[in-house]
């Protein structure tokens, strides 16, 4: 269910991403996701500038985001007018990592985000990053992540997207 972020420390970034999506004329590549995506503008900035900026890329990542936050932003500022050729999605780790959702709910949220992206940008190639492992040791959350990723991989043929695992290029 779409929901805005309400934490004071994140409102400026959420507002900035909505503004970018509404005011950018066109973006050939759009990155949507959580802190890992937002990090391209911080610790990953040199790589962003070297690899993605020249592609006409737009970063819409917000630290701490869960699937419901992405859905809310896509309602506020649909990607339709940007006409992206590629959308890179990385979301879901905070749904599981913060204990707010089960693996099944997280998967449903990711699939809903993919469906909305497909509706808003039917011509775009959607690349969905698998959820990164969390924790240094085996733990129940890693099992939930593995099951979610397996389901994403299984559904990609009919879902109109491609999954990317760690190390994929």
C-alpha positions as CSV (number, residue, x, y, z in Angstrom):
1,X,0.0,0.0,0.0
2,X,1.6,3.3,-1.0
3,X,2.8,5.4,2.0
4,X,4.9,8.6,2.2
5,X,7.9,8.8,4.5
6,X,7.2,10.9,7.6
7,X,10.6,10.9,9.3
8,X,11.9,14.5,9.5
9,X,15.4,13.6,8.5
10,X,14.3,12.0,5.2
11,X,11.6,14.5,4.0
12,X,14.0,16.7,2.2
13,X,15.4,13.8,0.1
14,X,11.9,12.4,-0.6
15,X,10.8,15.9,-1.7
16,X,13.9,16.2,-3.9
17,X,13.3,12.9,-5.6
18,X,9.7,13.9,-6.4
19,X,10.9,17.2,-7.7
20,X,13.5,15.5,-9.9
21,X,11.0,13.1,-11.4
22,X,8.5,16.0,-12.1
23,X,11.0,18.5,-13.5
24,X,13.6,16.5,-15.4
25,X,12.9,16.7,-19.1
26,X,14.0,13.2,-20.0
27,X,16.1,10.5,-18.4
28,X,17.3,7.5,-20.4
29,X,18.2,5.5,-17.3
30,X,16.3,5.9,-14.0
31,X,17.5,4.4,-10.7
32,X,14.8,3.7,-8.1
33,X,15.6,2.3,-4.7
34,X,16.8,2.7,-1.2
35,X,20.1,3.9,0.5
36,X,22.2,1.6,-1.8
37,X,20.8,3.5,-4.8
38,X,21.0,6.9,-3.1
39,X,24.6,6.1,-2.2
40,X,25.6,6.7,-5.9
41,X,25.4,10.4,-5.0
42,X,27.6,10.0,-2.0
43,X,30.4,7.4,-1.7
44,X,29.7,6.2,-5.2
45,X,29.7,9.6,-6.9
46,X,32.9,9.1,-8.8
47,X,31.6,5.9,-10.3
48,X,28.2,7.5,-11.0
49,X,29.9,10.3,-12.9
50,X,32.2,8.0,-14.8
51,X,29.6,5.3,-15.7
52,X,26.0,6.6,-15.4
53,X,25.8,10.4,-15.7
54,X,26.9,10.2,-19.4
55,X,23.9,7.9,-20.0
56,X,21.4,10.6,-19.0
57,X,20.8,8.8,-15.7
58,X,18.5,10.1,-12.9
59,X,18.9,8.9,-9.3
60,X,15.6,8.5,-7.3
61,X,17.0,6.5,-4.4
62,X,16.0,7.4,-0.8
63,X,17.7,5.9,2.2
64,X,15.6,3.6,4.3
65,X,12.9,3.2,1.6
66,X,10.6,0.3,1.6
67,X,8.3,-0.8,-1.3
68,X,5.4,1.2,0.0
69,X,7.5,4.4,-0.1
70,X,8.5,3.8,-3.7
71,X,4.9,3.2,-4.7
72,X,3.8,6.5,-3.0
73,X,6.5,8.5,-4.9
74,X,5.5,6.9,-8.2
75,X,2.0,8.1,-7.5
76,X,3.2,11.6,-6.8
77,X,5.6,11.8,-9.8
78,X,5.0,9.1,-12.4
79,X,8.0,8.2,-14.6
80,X,5.8,8.3,-17.8
81,X,6.9,11.7,-19.0
82,X,10.6,10.8,-18.5
83,X,10.3,8.0,-21.1
84,X,13.2,6.0,-19.7
85,X,14.8,3.3,-21.8
86,X,16.1,1.5,-18.7
87,X,14.9,1.4,-15.1
88,X,17.1,0.0,-12.4
89,X,15.3,-1.1,-9.3
90,X,16.8,-2.1,-5.9
91,X,14.3,-2.3,-3.1
92,X,13.1,-4.8,-0.4
93,X,16.0,-5.0,2.0
94,X,14.4,-2.5,4.4
95,X,11.0,-4.3,4.3
96,X,12.7,-7.4,5.7
97,X,15.6,-5.8,7.6
98,X,13.4,-3.6,9.7
99,X,11.0,-6.4,10.5
100,X,8.0,-4.6,9.0
101,X,7.1,-7.2,6.4
102,X,7.3,-10.9,5.9
103,X,9.1,-12.4,2.9
104,X,5.8,-12.9,1.1
105,X,4.7,-9.3,1.7
106,X,8.1,-8.0,0.6
107,X,7.9,-10.0,-2.6
108,X,4.4,-8.8,-3.2
109,X,5.6,-5.2,-2.7
110,X,8.5,-5.6,-5.1
111,X,6.2,-7.2,-7.7
112,X,3.7,-4.3,-7.3
113,X,6.5,-1.7,-7.8
114,X,7.6,-3.6,-11.0
115,X,4.0,-3.6,-12.2
116,X,3.7,0.2,-11.7
117,X,7.0,0.8,-13.4
118,X,5.8,-1.3,-16.3
119,X,2.5,0.7,-16.5
120,X,4.4,4.0,-16.4
121,X,7.2,3.1,-18.8
122,X,6.0,0.2,-20.9
123,X,8.9,0.7,-23.4
124,X,11.6,0.6,-20.7
125,X,13.8,-2.4,-19.9
126,X,13.4,-3.0,-16.2
127,X,16.4,-4.4,-14.3
128,X,15.6,-5.6,-10.8
129,X,18.5,-6.2,-8.4
130,X,18.0,-9.1,-6.1
131,X,17.8,-8.2,-2.4
132,X,21.3,-8.1,-1.0
133,X,22.2,-10.5,1.9
134,X,22.0,-8.9,5.4
135,X,24.0,-9.8,8.4
136,X,27.4,-11.4,8.7
137,X,26.2,-14.9,9.5
138,X,23.4,-17.1,8.5
139,X,20.2,-16.0,10.0
140,X,16.4,-16.4,9.3
141,X,16.3,-13.1,7.3
142,X,18.9,-14.5,4.9
143,X,16.5,-17.4,4.2
144,X,13.7,-14.9,3.6
145,X,15.9,-12.9,1.2
146,X,16.9,-16.1,-0.7
147,X,13.3,-17.2,-1.1
148,X,12.3,-13.7,-2.3
149,X,15.1,-13.6,-4.8
150,X,14.3,-17.1,-6.0
151,X,10.7,-16.1,-6.6
152,X,11.8,-12.9,-8.4
153,X,14.1,-14.9,-10.7
154,X,11.2,-17.4,-11.4
155,X,8.8,-14.7,-12.3
156,X,11.0,-12.6,-14.5
157,X,10.0,-14.3,-17.7
158,X,6.3,-13.4,-17.3
159,X,6.9,-10.2,-15.3
160,X,8.7,-8.3,-18.1
161,X,11.9,-7.6,-16.2
162,X,15.4,-9.1,-15.7
163,X,16.9,-9.8,-12.3
164,X,20.5,-9.0,-11.4
165,X,22.4,-10.8,-8.7
166,X,25.5,-9.6,-6.9
167,X,28.3,-9.6,-9.4
168,X,26.1,-9.4,-12.6
169,X,27.1,-6.8,-15.1
